[in-house]
């Protein structure tokens, strides 16, 4: 994955220096030179991380941070020429993830950028709800079903059902169990709801791989069989 970094500073020399070093490290960069442009670009380009100077025209770094945090959880590293503890604490309280004091070593900036990205996105990966089998990937975090390399449009309950079954391979579930565990105990539908959803899933998954299949266990219910 190629991460996108938004660099915000009114000093064009600093922006160019950071851009050169970031792109050398394989990052994609977008540059903004004032606070209003920073907010606009943050929402337009949805960067993976923002390097944000405090002393900016139009809107200062604090105001930019507040605005961005209304809509985005993008990690922010504050760049400041000030070293007072107050500035650092305020930035962190406003939602910044780290700060770097000017003048800075460019290598330190790169190291901090990588550390924050690793901390942010590795954590997201660890929390990702996903199961994978041959030619099949079911991602409940993003509600995505990928079959034989193609993303398949799938209604939420169908995806939740196949995720539940595939997360517990070879376990047989009754229709009532699936209604309770996928639809919820307060759902007022009947067992035919499960049958309809399984039928639709079979249309998407039939004969994709010899290594797994969505099986009917007659007189009982269903299972995701792995051979």
Steps between C-alpha positions, in 0.01 A plus 500: 500500500628845404418744780393856415641783714360853514777752577373834635744793540511856369874468442525362146864397553405279795212352300728419207764347728244278675340406169834389354590288804151348534478407132850352517363272774211396275226725638255695284483868604256789479606850609291783650637843591226644721244381752192524281669304223610240758139434608386490136773255396451281807137444404569481126797260500438312832874458571634223723697751709531879531816698581353823635684824577350717776583851374288519183313779319116505489460222759773403745598140570278477808194609301587264215535211744159578653336520156654176374406311815133578438498265201822297489708283732810541282819498713654847535860592583533866605801700381582792730779751542391538859633272770271592789332209676164681464514475121577130508224419749246712313580325172457158656176604670361620167561159348856515364688170517854636528698825471840601365677823593674710234774506392471126441713228347319369191599145590325543834184617321506191277554275803209663688276473194573127465450443873160672507384321183612166642332568833176612333456259213657187649252539785216521248626184329508319833138599560391400151225239487592289201513136398677364193479176306602394152352760259287644780542798734226616736569832671244600762688820588453643150196285414674361194467161334777415252445187291771380263661845511179692430308713749138382510211724602351330803221615735619544861311201646626265229855609572452468877356151451785368285755667729344329803501159333849537350642618833396164645586250224336156507272597790133424434248772590125458523286764335387624841861537615581705193195719551609567859871553428482690170162674504472537879271344759238775453458430128142395419561321171487122451752237392416553131695827528819296546413273205449796268833657600686170459346454154623845395846433640519171311436687176809709575724222637407177320790312340757771574745269678525127573648582842180631661124518451181620663325175596149407605487247784161343442266512794737730693620816323813627329878501523799644321688183411877510459660189348 
